[in-house]
């Protein structure tokens, strides 16, 4: 089976099941009880017919009927408990897999997210993870339970009529051969549908987040046409897969009907000849149905493994992505607060798959608590410099020091907790105003939050919101203006208590007088914090300790 060839990924998948070993055993044990009770019921049917009806024994008839009802009730109760335990087990495994994958994704650099469509990422995170979770849990339970039921049914079938039992599964190899032949077709069609689904999801996500741009360019009808085209392609692929799935299930089912009909014909002849009782034939047919169910399940397990392998490979591609940044094994322990003294020593950087050097031998020294301006045209490398300071990337050559400590030797948590950024996007997370303010410092008290909001001149605005600090807000919310969102981000940075504050085009969307007023507010709020203001507007820097120009990857000092 091709799925079993993916041993490292299969081992990773089952690593989430092993911690739930007790729950798995409990579910299997209860499944065994449910299966055992289910195996007994058809035999009661035989006794009711042979001993009660044909034997004309009213006492036996009543006893077996009551016993059959009691057994059915007990079986239903056991099945209900089993379903509850199974749902809990399945949910815990799914949660563990998603948490692991999410934690891994959080270690990857912005470069990874710039080149993978968000729809494809969500498709793998949601649909593919659910597919492999269903396989690993349903697979274990269905195979074990199927083997138990099949084994019990076979034993009773051979007990009832050995020769007829051999005939009952004479066409089983034909079903297995057919499924093996159709496997590549199922695999190809399933992968195509997954990819088309990811493309459709990405289209919807990107277009819905760009509604303003679409409306401004009268592109609604064009985008609708594109959506129709993608939807038609997706529908065609789904219909193709549906047809393949129909063939893969209907032909084995037809073989099964033919096999069952043969059993009934030969069994009917045996009853007519007096070699077999009617009760035996009915019981045999019921046990045959019990046996064919698990047989189909085991055959279906093969098809399920094909779908699961595709999903496991797609999730595995995410797990195979290596973080750009790795924690140093010999980390420097920091026992005092950082002052914010910054030094770049001959730093150069080039993005992957690019031949253009974004930064070229950048060297700069910034004193703690000083205010530095860096200006340059778009594409000069300003955002790259910010990414390097926050260790989203590491320099290809040269080093960056914070308080004479190489960033590479500092824990990432220390680096990022000491560096706050307010950029032109002024990003907010989905959640309340309070959650956004506390995002950089979750332990900040309500008093500290309100003080930061007052200093940033956003407190009164928050109090005017429907639920004040508990008002739900997030990216794209219309509750706050651009300037108010910016002040909220400044308050968030203030609560973080950074030693280094980066303002990356934070005032690009407002007029010059307002921008300068905001910078004066920043100076008042962060008087002892090292401030680096990055902008394409040279006129913004009236009062800075040093001013630099970043052009074509090179940094030059403008003033003495």
Secondary structure, DSSP 8 states (H G I E B T S, - for coil): -GGGG-HHHHHHHHHHHHTTHHHHHHHHHHHHHHHHHHHHHHHHHHHIIIIIIITT-HHHHHHHHHHHHHHHHHHHHHHHHHHHHHHHHHHHHHHHHHHHHHHHHTTS-HHHHHHS-HHHHHHIIIIIHHHHHHHHHHHHHHHHHHHHHHHHHHHHHHHH-HHHHHHHTTTHHHHHHHHHHHHHHHHHHHHHHHHHHHHHHHHHHHHHTTHHHHHHTT-HHHHHHHHHHHHHHHHHHHHHHHHHHHHHHHHHHHHHHHHHHHHHHHHHHHHHTTSS-HHHHHHHHHHHHHHHHHHHHHHHHHHHHHHHHHHHHHHHHHHT---S----SS-----S-----EEEEEEEE--TT--S-SEEEEEEEE-TT-EEEEE--TTSSHHHHHHHHTTSS--SEEEEEETTEEGGGS-HHHHHHSEEEEETT----SEEHHHHHTTT-TT--HHHHHHHHHHTT-HHHHHTSTTGGG-EE-TT-SSS-HHHHHHHHHHHHHHHT-SEEEEESTTTTS-HHHHHHHHHHHHHHTTTSEEEEEES-GGG-SS-SEEEEEETTEEEE---
